[in-house]
Amino acid sequence: MSTGISQRISLLIMIFFRISVCSLISTVTVQRIRYIIRNTIPWGGAQKSAFDLFPIRCIAVRPNRPEEDDGTIYEIFSRLNTGGLNLSAQEIRGCLYRSDFYKMLYALNSETCWRQLVGKKEEDDKFRDVEVLLRAFALLYAQEHYSGSMLRFLNRFSKEAQAFTQDKIEQSRQLFFDFVQVSAAIGKEAFLTRNGSFNAALFEAVFVAAAEKILSDGVENAGITKAAFEQLKDDKKFIEAVTHSTYNVEAVNARISLARDYLYGNKS
């Protein structure tokens, strides 16, 4: 087998079986992994013989300091993710941070109302639409922790979401449908640009503002009017925040703050 295939098999073993990167792997563990793979993958006879002779390289990686977001594993995965068809950042997260919260995101991504907002019937094969939902919830629950790197922010939030209770997950799921309800007046194409592409920055700002209002005052008091939405979109500072340097901390905070003001504040 080539070095590239060797690297990917070794890494996928680590991710799939959740082997800690800070632990040495015993011979017994390696033998167990080999047995499971050998008996679950439908190889041909020659392939199975080749796999039996193939060395599984296990490397212990010790980070210099404790990490809350499995950044070391993500970095290794990302660096090995070269050649062939590369995985997107969200595809890598899907491997690292499996959780009931993620299952909920995948389910929402298939909902007709969401596909209409995104403007595409087919789900993105790189899970970019799932990442938009993840960004929206991450900014709703942890905006104060955003420091400029969306990748690290989403990784850390995904790690934290693994500990979400079923009540928290159900609250998040219901918030999404409540948002669809309160934003009905602005239309299904509200977040699409003139060329039909989805503006994630615009969506996340409106979503966070509306979800906060729903949580504080109830869905019946969180309706978004067409007039308020259009005023928000016409604001020069808001336009700047959703079109230029959109991952910049100031831009993220500015567009969410403006969305709160125009949709539920005293802007006129």
Disulfide bonds with the S-S distance in Angstrom:
none
